[in-house]
């Protein structure tokens, strides 16, 4: 279906984003359950999801909260995990930067992996879209995912509050991280970044206040960046043209 109006752009984004509910829904449910297991009441879990709306940052913060990590370290760690969103924003600026401030503020809040991935492909392949159509499409990509994440969090928090602490659901949190990380290892640079971070994190557990997480993340990012540079130079050397 061709995009001819702002309304059609929104519904196109809505349809494109709907399948991602199959991923965000279970993770939202899991976050709600683990939040309850960590001692958060339902309103606290909901405020957490509504104010942050970033799965990886939420799981990171929750794990550190369970370990009584200082608030400043929790905030820095959550921000470090979500640094990629800053790159997403920079990439989307040429397409959405001319929108009114309130729309850009809402878009910043709703910038997550799936909204960025769908939108950047749509904008690059359909340059004839107007600014209002691009913004409508972007919001449409979260038409299912954002409400679904919040509803799943609520249900998970309700269910989690009924689960006895003796069940010990703590082991589910690292499994959730593995499930999130696995699909992201798409290039050699991603793999190098992952294993460099793991190799650093193990001895870095000796650092106080879980600072090892931040150190490992920085090492992983640097290793991944250097791998990309090396691969690009190697490609140029093979094919100078």
Buried (B, 14 or more C-beta within 10 A) or exposed (E): EEBEEBEBBBBBBBBBBBEBBEBBBBBBBBBBBBBBBBEBEBEBBBEBBEEBBBBBBBBBBBBBBBEEBEEEBBEBBBBBBBEBBEEBBEBBEEBBEEBEEEBBEBBEBBBBBBBBBBBBEBBEEBEEBEBEBBBBBBBBBBBBBBEBBBBBBBBBBBEBBEEEEEEEBEEEBEEBEEBBEEEEBEEEBBEBBBEBBEBBBEEBEEBEBBBBBBBBBEBBBEBBEBBBEEBEEEEEEEEEE
